[in-house]
Amino acid sequence: MRVAIGLGSNLGSRAAYLSAAIDSLSSSEAVNVVARSALYQTDAVGPPQPRFCNAVVLVETMLPLRALFDRCKQIEHDLGREPGPRWGPRVVDLDLVVADVVHAEPDLAVPHPEAASRAFVLAPLADVWPDSPLSARPFVSPQRVPWPLVEPVDHTADIGLRAVAPDESDLLAVLADGLVDVVLDRRTISESLRVDLRITGGDDGGDTEDRIVSLLSEIVSRFDAEGLAPRRTLVRSVEGNVVHAVVRGETFDPARHIARTAVKAVTYHGLRVERSDDGLSCTVILDL
């Protein structure tokens, strides 16, 4: 059975939360993620609140829709979604949008009863399932923004990380993951441990560059001093010069984890965040 699952987030590192939810779906028994849409940024429905990032994934599954719905709610809980008002802000939201079958229960209707009128659902749905049962619905496509991406770039004897993301929170999160990829093979790390970080990025007038260096330096320090091996970093919020982040990983074990290289410091050398209508980009140099 094919099922389209809609995802949304408007708090913290929005795209990172969506990616974490997709990874959790991919690792679920009897669920195969076969396609992921582009990332869209849209205004929120309801009371004033931050803009959403939205996406849709197409999955193939043998699970009943009720069991798949329950799995989605568990993923929301695991990623830190807290109870709140309807139409309120949330770190992550997963909805069953449409499937090969129709399902009707008081608390679970597929197709989703509001999907046909929502461009932030129809646009990403068209990316992954262009001939879905909702494909004839007209819509005006919302703004596309880049999925966060980080890749190494050579820089003399050191190494640089080039990253793009839709906003600062996602830029911080993807750079943290890129840093760990330099030090470790993240595929060998589980998410059995959660560590909450509160990091001050410079003085009261600290900028994005200060917060980048402070967060990445804290991750290097925690690995060196405590053996904290992050699998994933999620940014809960950026409030002034303070970054609230959640690191999910485990304690480094040289018998199980593959170490690659050591990072001595994260530098300001050449660090400049560039802004555009699509988001942010930057290059960070790591002193090896």
C-alpha positions as CSV (number, residue, x, y, z in Angstrom):
1,M,0.0,0.0,0.0
2,R,1.2,3.5,-0.9
3,V,0.7,6.3,1.7
4,A,1.7,9.9,1.5
5,I,2.7,11.4,4.8
6,G,2.8,15.2,5.3
7,L,5.4,16.7,7.6
8,G,5.6,20.2,9.1
9,S,7.7,22.1,11.6
10,N,7.8,25.8,12.7
11,L,10.1,25.7,15.7
12,G,13.9,25.4,15.9
13,S,15.8,23.7,13.1
14,R,12.7,23.0,11.2
15,A,14.2,21.0,8.3
16,A,16.4,19.0,10.7
17,Y,13.3,17.9,12.6
18,L,11.6,16.9,9.4
19,S,14.8,14.9,8.3
20,A,14.9,13.3,11.7
21,A,11.2,12.2,11.4
22,I,11.9,10.8,7.9
23,D,14.9,8.9,9.2
24,S,12.7,7.4,12.0
25,L,10.1,6.4,9.4
26,S,12.8,4.8,7.3
27,S,14.0,2.7,10.2
28,S,10.5,1.6,11.1
29,E,9.6,-2.0,10.6
30,A,7.4,-2.6,7.5
31,V,7.8,1.0,6.3
32,N,9.8,1.8,3.1
33,V,10.3,5.5,2.3
34,V,10.4,5.6,-1.5
35,A,10.4,9.4,-2.3
36,R,10.9,12.7,-0.5
37,S,9.6,16.0,-1.8
38,A,11.2,19.3,-2.1
39,L,11.1,21.5,1.0
40,Y,8.5,24.3,1.1
41,Q,8.2,27.3,3.4
42,T,4.7,28.6,4.1
43,D,2.8,30.9,6.4
44,A,1.1,29.3,9.4
45,V,-2.6,28.6,9.5
46,G,-4.1,29.9,12.8
47,P,-2.8,32.4,15.3
48,P,0.4,34.4,14.6
49,Q,3.5,32.2,14.8
50,P,6.7,31.4,12.9
51,R,6.5,30.1,9.3
52,F,6.4,26.4,8.6
53,C,8.7,24.1,6.6
54,N,6.7,21.4,4.9
55,A,7.4,18.3,3.0
56,V,5.7,15.0,2.0
57,V,7.2,11.5,1.8
58,L,5.7,8.6,-0.1
59,V,6.0,5.3,1.7
60,E,5.1,1.7,0.9
61,T,3.9,-0.3,3.8
62,M,2.1,-3.4,4.9
63,L,1.0,-1.8,8.1
64,P,-2.7,-0.9,8.6
65,L,-3.3,2.8,8.5
66,R,-4.1,2.9,12.2
67,A,-0.7,1.3,13.0
68,L,1.1,3.7,10.7
69,F,-0.7,6.6,12.3
70,D,0.3,5.4,15.7
71,R,3.9,5.2,14.6
72,C,3.8,8.8,13.3
73,K,2.5,10.0,16.7
74,Q,5.3,8.1,18.5
75,I,7.9,9.8,16.2
76,E,6.4,13.2,17.1
77,H,6.7,12.3,20.8
78,D,10.3,10.9,20.5
79,L,11.4,14.2,18.8
80,G,10.0,16.3,21.6
81,R,6.6,17.5,20.4
82,E,4.6,18.7,23.4
83,P,0.8,18.9,23.8
84,G,-0.5,22.3,22.7
85,P,-3.5,24.0,21.1
86,R,-4.8,23.1,17.7
87,W,-3.1,25.3,15.0
88,G,-0.3,26.1,17.5
89,P,3.4,26.0,16.9
90,R,5.2,22.6,17.0
91,V,8.6,21.1,16.5
92,V,7.2,18.4,14.2
93,D,3.9,17.2,12.9
94,L,3.2,14.1,10.8
95,D,-0.2,13.5,9.1
96,L,-1.4,10.7,6.8
97,V,-2.4,12.7,3.7
98,V,-3.7,10.1,1.2
99,A,-3.3,6.4,0.5
100,D,-4.3,3.8,-2.0
101,V,-7.3,3.1,0.2
102,V,-9.9,5.2,2.0
103,H,-10.1,5.1,5.8
104,A,-12.8,6.7,8.0
105,E,-12.7,6.8,11.8
106,P,-13.6,9.7,14.1
107,D,-9.9,10.4,14.8
108,L,-8.4,9.2,11.5
109,A,-9.6,10.0,8.1
110,V,-7.6,9.2,4.9
111,P,-7.6,11.2,2.7
112,H,-6.9,13.9,5.3
113,P,-10.1,16.0,5.2
114,E,-8.2,19.3,4.9
115,A,-5.5,18.2,2.5
116,A,-7.3,19.2,-0.7
117,S,-7.4,22.9,0.2
118,R,-3.8,23.2,1.4
119,A,-1.1,24.2,-1.0
120,F,1.6,23.3,1.5
121,V,0.3,19.7,1.2
122,L,-0.6,19.6,-2.5
123,A,2.7,21.0,-3.8
124,P,5.0,18.5,-2.0
125,L,2.5,15.7,-2.7
126,A,2.8,16.4,-6.4
127,D,6.5,16.0,-6.2
128,V,6.3,12.4,-4.9
129,W,3.0,11.1,-6.2
130,P,1.9,13.2,-9.2
131,D,-1.1,10.9,-10.0
132,S,-2.4,10.6,-6.4
133,P,-6.1,10.6,-5.7
134,L,-5.7,14.4,-4.9
135,S,-3.7,15.2,-8.0
136,A,-6.5,17.1,-9.8
137,R,-6.8,19.7,-7.1
138,P,-5.5,23.1,-8.2
139,F,-3.0,25.0,-6.0
140,V,-0.5,27.9,-6.1
141,S,2.9,26.5,-5.2
142,P,4.5,28.0,-2.1
143,Q,8.1,29.0,-1.8
144,R,10.7,26.3,-2.2
145,V,13.7,26.5,0.1
146,P,16.8,24.2,0.2
147,W,17.0,21.1,2.3
148,P,20.0,21.6,4.5
149,L,23.2,20.4,3.0
150,V,26.8,20.3,4.2
151,E,29.9,19.0,2.4
152,P,33.6,19.2,3.0
153,V,35.8,21.5,1.0
154,D,39.6,21.5,0.9
155,H,41.3,24.4,2.6
156,T,45.2,24.1,2.7
157,A,46.1,21.6,5.5
158,D,42.8,22.0,7.2
159,I,39.3,21.2,6.1
160,G,36.2,23.4,5.5
161,L,32.5,22.7,5.7
162,R,30.3,24.4,3.1
163,A,26.6,24.5,4.2
164,V,23.3,25.8,3.0
165,A,20.1,25.9,5.0
166,P,16.7,27.7,5.0
167,D,17.5,29.6,8.3
168,E,20.0,30.0,11.1
169,S,18.7,27.2,13.3
170,D,19.0,24.7,10.4
171,L,22.4,26.1,9.5
172,L,23.6,25.4,13.0
173,A,22.2,21.9,13.0
174,V,23.6,20.8,9.7
175,L,27.0,22.3,10.4
176,A,27.1,20.3,13.7
177,D,26.3,17.1,11.8
178,G,29.0,18.0,9.2
179,L,31.5,18.5,11.9
180,V,30.8,15.1,13.4
181,D,31.1,13.5,10.0
182,V,34.7,14.8,9.9
183,V,35.5,13.3,13.3
184,L,33.5,10.0,13.2
185,D,31.4,7.8,11.0
186,R,28.0,8.8,12.2
187,R,26.4,5.6,10.8
188,T,28.1,3.7,13.6
189,I,26.4,5.9,16.3
190,S,23.1,5.2,17.9
191,E,20.7,7.8,19.5
192,S,20.5,6.1,22.9
193,L,21.7,9.2,24.7
194,R,20.2,12.7,24.8
195,V,22.1,15.7,26.0
196,D,20.6,19.2,26.2
197,L,23.0,22.1,25.5
198,R,22.6,25.8,26.3
199,I,25.4,27.7,24.5
200,T,26.1,31.4,24.6
201,G,27.4,32.6,21.3
202,G,29.4,35.8,22.0
203,D,28.3,38.9,23.8
204,D,24.8,40.3,23.8
205,G,25.5,41.5,20.4
206,G,26.7,38.1,19.2
207,D,25.9,37.3,15.6
208,T,25.3,34.1,13.6
209,E,29.0,33.6,13.1
210,D,29.6,33.7,16.9
211,R,26.8,31.2,17.5
212,I,28.3,28.8,14.8
213,V,31.7,28.8,16.4
214,S,30.3,28.5,19.9
215,L,28.1,25.5,19.1
216,L,30.7,23.6,17.0
217,S,33.4,24.3,19.6
218,E,31.1,22.9,22.4
219,I,30.6,19.7,20.4
220,V,34.4,19.3,19.9
221,S,34.9,20.0,23.6
222,R,32.2,17.5,24.7
223,F,33.7,14.8,22.5
224,D,37.3,15.4,23.8
225,A,36.3,15.7,27.5
226,E,33.3,13.3,27.8
227,G,33.4,11.1,24.7
228,L,30.0,12.5,23.6
229,A,29.5,11.1,20.1
230,P,26.6,12.9,18.4
231,R,24.5,11.1,15.8
232,R,22.2,14.1,15.3
233,T,22.0,17.7,16.6
234,L,18.6,19.5,16.7
235,V,18.3,23.2,17.5
236,R,15.3,23.9,19.8
237,S,15.6,27.6,19.6
238,V,17.9,30.6,19.1
239,E,17.1,33.3,21.6
240,G,19.3,36.4,21.3
241,N,22.9,35.0,21.6
242,V,21.8,31.8,23.3
243,V,21.4,28.5,21.4
244,H,19.3,25.7,22.9
245,A,20.2,22.4,21.2
246,V,19.6,18.7,21.7
247,V,22.3,16.3,20.9
248,R,21.3,12.7,20.3
249,G,24.0,10.1,20.3
250,E,26.0,7.9,22.7
251,T,29.3,7.7,24.5
252,F,32.2,7.0,22.1
253,D,33.5,3.5,22.2
254,P,36.6,2.8,20.0
255,A,35.7,-0.8,19.8
256,R,32.4,0.0,18.0
257,H,32.8,3.5,16.5
258,I,35.0,4.5,13.6
259,A,37.1,7.5,14.3
260,R,38.3,9.5,11.3
261,T,40.3,12.6,12.4
262,A,40.7,15.0,15.3
263,V,39.5,18.6,15.2
264,K,41.6,20.9,17.3
265,A,39.5,24.1,16.9
266,V,36.7,25.8,14.9
267,T,38.0,29.0,13.6
268,Y,36.6,32.4,12.5
269,H,39.0,32.4,9.6
270,G,37.0,33.2,6.4
271,L,33.7,32.6,8.2
272,R,31.0,34.7,6.7
273,V,27.3,33.9,6.6
274,E,25.7,34.8,3.3
275,R,21.9,35.5,3.1
276,S,19.5,35.2,0.2
277,D,15.8,34.9,-0.4
278,D,16.3,31.1,-0.2
279,G,18.1,31.0,3.1
280,L,21.7,31.0,4.4
281,S,25.0,29.6,3.4
282,C,28.6,29.7,4.8
283,T,31.9,28.0,5.0
284,V,33.6,27.1,8.3
285,I,37.2,26.1,8.6
286,L,38.2,23.4,11.0
287,D,41.7,23.3,12.4
288,L,42.9,19.7,12.3
